[in-house]
Amino acid sequence: MDWTDMAFPTPEPRFSHAATRRNRGPILDVLKTVLGPEDHVLEIASGSGEHAVHFAAALPGVDWQPSDPTPQSLRSIQAWTEHEGLGNVRTPIQLDVTRGPWGEETRGKHAIVCINMIHIAPWEASIALFDQATRSLLPGGHLILYGPFKRHGHHTCVSNEGFDGRLRRDDRRWGVRDLDNEVVPLATSNGFELLQVIDMPANNLSVIWRRVSA
């Protein structure tokens, strides 16, 4: 995980993140293997909105619903959407994953995309994500996670171990999650099947799940 990301303002209220500009291409390559040409997608923790507009521009038939808990991010998402002139990105909704149930705008989705959230949030956010995803996704729908993970109790690289320590110093409730020992049991208990784990740049993973039961 490269934790040197810096957010800086472009013409307000748009914000830009260096890490987003680096990872959006590889993540898009993964999404192209999962999403159908006219899927309805909910993005959790959309941040600046740069992922949303990049993916929506490359997948013009996909209906993209961004969300974020912070007003600043919602303004940035809307500003990026207007700047790019995209008609397939919906008005962003204010959504804190831990404050369920999620609204009607999140229902009937073919996929949920969640990038770089679960390690920068309390574990309760992961619990809520999988719980509410069962209500938002259609049967057979996909939940796609991206970020750094431990595997079988161990960090995959020294940089991720250092990043984990930095996160926990910032907030003891945060930290790099163990995919095999924490996330897989949580997902399975909520009716999700692990389909694929894909190695990504900067020691991240894309993890693809499928909803098999409510």
N, C-alpha and C positions, 0 to 999 in steps of 0.2 A: 504494500500500500504506500503510495506517495502522499504524505501528509503535508506537503509544502504548498497546498492549494491556497490561493489568495483570491478573495472576492473584491472586485473593484467596480466602481460605477462607470458605465458608458453614459450616453445622454440619459438622464433620469427619466423615468424610474427603472430603466433596465439595469440589471446587474449581470456581470460575467464572471465565470469561474475557470481558472486555468485547467483544473482537473476535468471539468466537463468537456472542454474543447479537445482534450487528449483522448478521453474514453468514449465519446459519443459514436465514433466510427465503428470500433469493435463491438460495442453494445448493439448498434443497429444491425450489424452482420448477424448477431444472434437472434434478434427480433424477427428478421426476415425468414428465419427457419421455423419460427413458431407461429407467427400471426398469419391469419387469413387475410385476403385482399380487402375485405369489408368488415373486419372485426371492430367491435366496440371495446375500447381499452380505458381502464382507470389507472392513472399514475398517482402513486402515493408519494408524498414529500417531494413535490416537483421542483422546489428550490427556486432558482432564478427563472426557470422556464426554457432554458437553452436546450435541454434534452427534448422537451415536448415539441418545440418547433422544428428541431432537426429531424426527429423521427417522423413527425407528421408530414413534413415536406417530402421526405423520401418514400412515404407510404400514403399517397394521396387519397386512397379509398378507405383508410382506417379512420374511425371516429375516436378522437383522443380527448379524454376528460382529465385535465390536470387538477391537482389539489395540493394544498399546503396549509399548515396551521397559522402562518404568520402573515399579517396584512402587507408587510413589505414585499414578501415573495409573491403574493397574489397580484400586487401592482406590477411587479417585474414580469410575471408570466403573461399578463394581459398586454403589457407594452411590447414584449417580444412577439406575441401573436399578431398584434396590429402592425408592427414593423415589418414582419415577414409576409403579411397579407394572406394568412392562411384561413381557409374556411372550414377546415376539418378539425380545428382545435376549439373546444368548447370554452365558455367562460369558466375560469378556475373557481373551484369551490373551497371554502375554508373547512378544513378537515383535520382534526386531531384524532389519530387512530385510536387512542385510548378512551375517547368519549363516544361510546356507541349508544344506541345503534347508529350506523352511518345512514345518511339520507337517501332518498329515492333516486337522486342523480347517480348514485353508485351502483344501482342494481342492473341486472341483465347484461353483464359484461362477459366478453369472451376471454379477456385477459386482464390481469393486474400486474403492473410494473412497479417495482420498488427498488430504487437505486441509492446505495449509500445511506441507508437509514438505520437499520437495526443495531449497528454498533455505536451510533451516536444518539442513543435513546435508551431509556430503562428497558429491562427485559419485559416489563408489562406491555410495551409497545409491540413486541414480537407476538406475545400471546394474543393481543387484540387484533393484530394484522391477520393471523390465520383464522381466528374465530369469525371475524367479520367478512373475510374473503369467502367463506362458505355461503354467506348470504348474498354477496355481490356477484359471484361468478355463476354462469350457467353450468349445468352438468358437463364435465369434460373440459371446463375452462382451465386456463393456465395462470399460475402465479410465478413471476420471474423476479428473482432477487439478484442483485449485483453488489459486490463489495468484498472486503477481506474476511476470511474465515479461518479458524483453527480446523485441523483435521485430526480426529481421534485423540483429542486432548493436547495436541501440540501445534505450535505456530509453524506455518509453512516456510517462513524466512525470518531473518533477523530484523528486517525493517518492519515487518508486521508486529513482531514482539515489542519493538520500541514504540510503535504507534499505539499499541494496546496499553502500554504503560502510561503514555501521555494522555490518552482518553480517560483512564481511571484516575489519574491525578486531577484532571479537570472536573470529573464527576464520577464518584465511585460506582454509580449505577450503570455507567457506560462500559463499553469494552468489546473487543473482537469476539464474536460468538463461535462456539464450537459446532460446526455443521453436523457432525456425526452424533455427538453426545447430547446436544441441546436442541438444535433446530429440527433434525429429522424426527425425534420422538414427538416434538410439539406438532409438527405438520401431520404426522401419521395419526395422532390422536384426534385431529380435526378433519380427517377424511381426505388427506392429500397423499398422492403417490409421487415419489421422487423419480423424475424421468432422466435428467441429465445434469452433470456437473462439468462445466467448461472452464478450462484455464484461460485467464484473460491477462492482458498486460499489467505491469506494476503489481504482480502477486495478488491479483483479485480473482474472484470466481463469478461466473454466472451460474445460477442454480435454477433449474426449471422443474416446477411441480405441476401436477394435474389434479384437479378436483374429481375424486371418484365417488364421494358420497357427501351428503349434507351433514 
